[in-house]
């Protein structure tokens, strides 16, 4: 299991467009990818799950990845949060 914390840098938070990109990214891997904010934990497999979390700019979220290709998935998701999220 790999767990990484990220601070949402976009003032809009995780809205529909970055959520869609993140879901597509997670679905490329066999590992289970979850998103946690505060005490809420959801699977990263649907728009509704992500929007339910309500991650806004400045919030800290945790991505939890578990499975056979978790290292690859963790790197791809890390790249998303460090680079791509800023451009969406």
N, C-alpha and C positions, 0 to 999 in steps of 0.2 A: 504494500500500500504506500502510495506517495501522497503527501498532503502539502499544499503550498498556499500561503496567504498572499492576497493581492489587495492593494488599495485602488479603488475605482477613481481614475484620474479625470475621466470625462465628466464635465458638470451635469450632463444629462443622465448620467448613470448608464446602466445596461438597459437600453430601450430596444425596440423591435429589430432594428437592423443589426446591431452587434450581437443580439441574442440569436438571430438566425444564423449568423456566421459561426458563432460558438457551437451551436447545435450541430451544424454540418461538420465542423471540425471534430467534435467528439464522436460522431457516428462513423468516422473513418477508422476507428480503432475498436478492437474487441473488448477492451477493458470497460468497466463500469465507471462512468464519470459522474460525480455528484458535486453540487454547489451548496455551500453552507453559509448562512449569514445569521449571526446571533444564534438562536436555538433552532432556526428553520433549516432543514436539510431536504433537498430535492434532487432527483435525477436530472442530469443535463441532457434531456431527450425531447423536451417539448417547450414551446414558447410560453405556454401557460405556467409551467413550473418555474421558469426563470423570472417571468414578470411577477409571479406571486412573491418572490423573495423581496422585490422592491429595492434593489441595490441602486443607491444614488451616489453622486459624486462625493468623494471623501469617505465612503463606507469601506470597511474591510470585509472581504469575503474569503472563504477557503474553498479551494478546489481539491477534491479527494478522488484519486484514481486508483483503481484496483483491478488487476488482471494481467494477462500474459504479456501484453505490449504496453504496460503502464509507463515505462521509461520514455518510450517514443511519444506516447500521448501527452505525458507531462511536459516534454520539451516543446511540442507543438502548441500546447495551450499557454505555456510560459511565453513563447514568442508572440502569441496573439495578444496577451495582456501587456507585454512590454512594447510592442510596435504597432500592431494593427488597430487596437482599440482606440488609439490616439487619432487615427485617420478616419474613423467612422463617424 
